[in-house]
Amino acid sequence: MSLKIVVCVKYVPDATGDRRFAEDLTTDREAVDGLLSELDEYAVEQALRIAEDADDAEVTVVTVGPEDANDALRKALSMGADKAVHVEDDDLHGTDVMGTSLVLAKAIEHTGYDLVICGMASTDGSMGVLPALLAERLGAAQVTLLSEVSLADGRVTGRRDGDAATERLEAALPAVVSVTDQSGEARYPSFKGIMAAKKKPVESLDLEDLGIEAEEVGLAGARTEVTSATERPARTAGEVVTDEGEGGKLLAAFLAERKFI
Ligand SMILES: Cc1cc2nc3c(=O)[nH]c(=O)nc-3n(C[C@H](O)[C@H](O)[C@H](O)COP(=O)(O)OP(=O)(O)OC[C@H]3O[C@@H](n4cnc5c(N)ncnc54)[C@H](O)[C@@H]3O)c2cc1C
């Protein structure tokens, strides 16, 4: 029977753009271009490597996000994933991590899975907690923050590098893992991959398809609330220290004045 691998990929605002909150203090996803979260490219890469080593495997990428999140799915498909699932619904606006994990869990149950692979954190919300919530909702084993991952005989094995120790972890499938940016360089999509991705299936689902009520998600269902947001002050021009023999002293005085030394 085919090994079913599902990769959770998030479409995030480009960090090089001018990111802002909207008036209702949710992330303004319209104002800046988005892209596949870089950290999720590592998750796609590990899924593809595991699939390549398996006799028979299928990689599905899933996202919960606005219409443009399709770009993130296409990138993952062009890297080599087989198919995609896009959950999109106007009622998702303002959904927090609890709601997102609910929607993803339902979408993954709908797709079917043996192994779910996530990134270590998104590059916008960066809570790093979604994989754990997902494992709990799915009733699957949770093996997170892996810098090395492999699969054999129905068990997923990995290495987690901490500050004080390196742990080796193992769990029977079904399992949810998250991988770090140390897990292995993500491949670039080839021209052939980009062309092939255009023909790969993308299934669109909304809340009704997943049996989720609007009140369970969105701002109404959110358990967290952004109460205020203050813009970071604009950068100032800075101060140039010219070295005319006293450069070191001037630099030290500059740092001392600002309590850096
Ligand atoms: C239209 C929309 C509006 C939203 N509005 C808000 C809001 O107003 N306030 C709020 O708190 N949150 C909002 N969210 C949810 C938020 O953007 C995050 O998806 C969610 O809170 C997860 O938190 P994180 O990104 O910090 O996840 P992390 O825990 O940092 O993510 C870890 C991993 O989980 C997976 N993952 C995370 N998010 C997704 C996703 N959406 N799709 C697929 N995989 C994912 C990725 O593999 C990622 O690497 C909204 C989401 C959507 C789609």
The ligand as a Tripos MOL2 file, in Angstrom:
@<TRIPOS>MOLECULE
LIG
   53    58     1     0     0
SMALL
NO_CHARGES

@<TRIPOS>ATOM
      1 C1         -6.5630   33.8290    6.1190 C.3       1 LIG1
      2 C2         -5.8540   33.6670    7.4510 C.ar      1 LIG1
      3 C3         -5.9780   34.6570    8.4190 C.ar      1 LIG1
      4 C4         -5.3330   34.5170    9.6460 C.ar      1 LIG1
      5 N1         -5.4590   35.4890   10.5860 N.ar      1 LIG1
      6 C5         -4.8420   35.3310   11.7820 C.ar      1 LIG1
      7 C6         -4.9720   36.2870   12.8120 C.ar      1 LIG1
      8 O1         -5.6340   37.2840   12.6400 O.2       1 LIG1
      9 N2         -4.3830   36.0640   14.0170 N.ar      1 LIG1
     10 C7         -3.6500   34.9120   14.2440 C.ar      1 LIG1
     11 O2         -3.1350   34.7240   15.3530 O.2       1 LIG1
     12 N3         -3.4740   34.0150   13.2760 N.ar      1 LIG1
     13 C8         -4.0610   34.1880   12.0660 C.ar      1 LIG1
     14 N4         -3.9460   33.2280   11.1020 N.ar      1 LIG1
     15 C9         -3.2600   32.0010   11.4200 C.3       1 LIG1
     16 C10        -1.7930   32.1680   11.3770 C.3       1 LIG1
     17 O3         -1.3950   32.8080   10.1860 O.3       1 LIG1
     18 C11        -1.0590   30.8570   11.4800 C.3       1 LIG1
     19 O4         -1.3230   30.0100   10.3780 O.3       1 LIG1
     20 C12        -1.3280   30.0520   12.6810 C.3       1 LIG1
     21 O5         -1.5510   30.8390   13.7940 O.3       1 LIG1
     22 C13        -0.1450   29.1260   12.9130 C.3       1 LIG1
     23 O6          0.8290   29.8470   13.6030 O.3       1 LIG1
     24 P1          2.3080   29.9630   13.1080 P.3       1 LIG1
     25 O7          2.3350   30.4730   11.7320 O.co2     1 LIG1
     26 O8          3.0430   30.7080   14.1480 O.co2     1 LIG1
     27 O9          2.6960   28.4380   13.0620 O.3       1 LIG1
     28 P2          4.0210   27.6340   13.5060 P.3       1 LIG1
     29 O10         3.6210   26.8320   14.6550 O.co2     1 LIG1
     30 O11         5.1790   28.5950   13.6120 O.co2     1 LIG1
     31 O12         4.1630   26.8060   12.1850 O.3       1 LIG1
     32 C14         4.8570   25.5610   12.1770 C.3       1 LIG1
     33 C15         4.5360   24.8330   10.9120 C.3       1 LIG1
     34 O13         3.1420   24.5760   10.8350 O.3       1 LIG1
     35 C16         2.7240   24.6040    9.4630 C.3       1 LIG1
     36 N5          1.7380   25.6720    9.2650 N.ar      1 LIG1
     37 C17         1.5200   26.7820   10.0110 C.ar      1 LIG1
     38 N6          0.5050   27.5120    9.4990 N.ar      1 LIG1
     39 C18         0.0700   26.8460    8.3970 C.ar      1 LIG1
     40 C19        -0.9400   27.0930    7.4250 C.ar      1 LIG1
     41 N7         -1.7260   28.1650    7.4930 N.pl3     1 LIG1
     42 N8         -1.1080   26.1940    6.4150 N.ar      1 LIG1
     43 C20        -0.3230   25.0810    6.3420 C.ar      1 LIG1
     44 N9          0.6590   24.8080    7.2330 N.ar      1 LIG1
     45 C21         0.8540   25.6730    8.2450 C.ar      1 LIG1
     46 C22         3.9890   24.8180    8.6410 C.3       1 LIG1
     47 O14         4.5490   23.5680    8.3200 O.3       1 LIG1
     48 C23         4.8720   25.5670    9.6260 C.3       1 LIG1
     49 O15         6.2470   25.4820    9.3250 O.3       1 LIG1
     50 C24        -4.5700   33.3560    9.8860 C.ar      1 LIG1
     51 C25        -4.4300   32.3700    8.9080 C.ar      1 LIG1
     52 C26        -5.0670   32.5100    7.7090 C.ar      1 LIG1
     53 C27        -4.9280   31.4230    6.7010 C.3       1 LIG1
@<TRIPOS>BOND
     1     1     2 1
     2     2     3 ar
     3     2    52 ar
     4     3     4 ar
     5     4     5 ar
     6     4    50 ar
     7     5     6 ar
     8     6     7 ar
     9     6    13 1
    10     7     8 2
    11     7     9 ar
    12     9    10 ar
    13    10    11 2
    14    10    12 ar
    15    12    13 ar
    16    13    14 ar
    17    14    15 1
    18    14    50 ar
    19    15    16 1
    20    16    17 1
    21    16    18 1
    22    18    19 1
    23    18    20 1
    24    20    21 1
    25    20    22 1
    26    22    23 1
    27    23    24 1
    28    24    25 2
    29    24    26 1
    30    24    27 1
    31    27    28 1
    32    28    29 2
    33    28    30 1
    34    28    31 1
    35    31    32 1
    36    32    33 1
    37    33    34 1
    38    33    48 1
    39    34    35 1
    40    35    36 1
    41    35    46 1
    42    36    37 ar
    43    36    45 ar
    44    37    38 ar
    45    38    39 ar
    46    39    40 ar
    47    39    45 ar
    48    40    41 1
    49    40    42 ar
    50    42    43 ar
    51    43    44 ar
    52    44    45 ar
    53    46    47 1
    54    46    48 1
    55    48    49 1
    56    50    51 ar
    57    51    52 ar
    58    52    53 1
@<TRIPOS>SUBSTRUCTURE
     1 LIG1         1 GROUP 0 **** ****
